[in-house]
Amino acid sequence: MGAAKAHRTERAANRDFGMGTDAEAVRPPGWLQRVLIGRNPKRTLVRILILVVVSTVLFKYVLQPIRVEGGSMLPTYKDRSVHLVNRLAYFCHQPRRGDVVAIRLEAGEHVMYMKRIIGLPGETVEFRHGRLYIDGRRMNEPYLVFRCYWDHDPEPVGTNQVYVVGDNRTMPWDDHVKGRGSLDRVVGKVIL
Amino acid sequence: MKSWWVRAILLAALVAIGIWGWGAVFPGPEKIIRKRLNAMAKAASFSSKEGLIAKAWNASMVADYFTENVQVALEGPGMQQTISGRAEVLQAVARARSALSSLSIEFPDIKVTLAPDRASAVVNVTARGKVSGERDPYLLELKMQMIKAKSDWLINQVETVKTLS
């Protein structure tokens, strides 16, 4: 008699706390619930929160996704292709020649230039018959595929600047966006 | 204990809604300038389907965003143009509408720096233009000076900033 009363009391308490009876507790969650929110909703919520925070930090401050618009970097980077910018690439060292970088504009970072560094701080950049010369020495550019016919007098690069240009140099000199950019405008190195 | 958490979350939500509502009802100068520039970009854009009356109306709408003696100096790859005064702005806009079949202009980034007297502002804008038939979009970095005239912010000066010199 006493045992039966105790059992009823436990079942009532379980109902009060929303735990259900033993038969209800062992019932597995439906397939829809398992697909949508998993077996344990609390754990799923925590996982979602962690995923959102990690993704936000990762893709905003470490690996920023960008989409190429235009043919300035052809054939290395095709129009409308998507790539990642490593924002921490120059945390420990300065940009190097040959690096493809993203350069931000003054107003913000929704639109950036994607160019290749050819001239480093303090150097002089020159083009003769489409060939690149740095401080008077001819440079090898294995990434170039299209022919280039540029001729441009030596141009000094400031101590806090880099000289950037696209890989597609088929257009006339004046129609191609290139030149000296401040080092603090370099957002990061384009990878992948 | 649990009810305190709920109350705190509700309070925080109410405060957030209040701040958002205040900003929506009484927007600051930065927000007004951003909204105005985006509206101008929309008015300056046009499609090939636009009729003659709509073209003329929208061209006059664009000119209304400038002061009477505005100075515009644009320079880009293969392009250089200087405009003085609102009347010339209107002419330039009308010329562009007759020369191009369609043009899409947008300002993805707008950075507003208000003067201490809050009656003028320097605005850095990234302008992106897409002309039909051309693969690459035009990208210009602009520096504008805007002044407050009565309740409206008008563009008084526009010049191109060379990100890569």
Interface residues (C-beta under 8 A of the other chain):
Chain A: E69 G70 G71 S72 D79 I103 L105 E106 A107 G108 E109 H110 V111 Y113 K115 V164 P172 D174 D175 H176 V177 K178 G179 R180 G181 R185
Chain B: P77 G78 P108 D109 I110 K111 N124 V125 T126 R128 R135 D136 P137 L139 E141 K143 V161 K162 T163 L164 S165
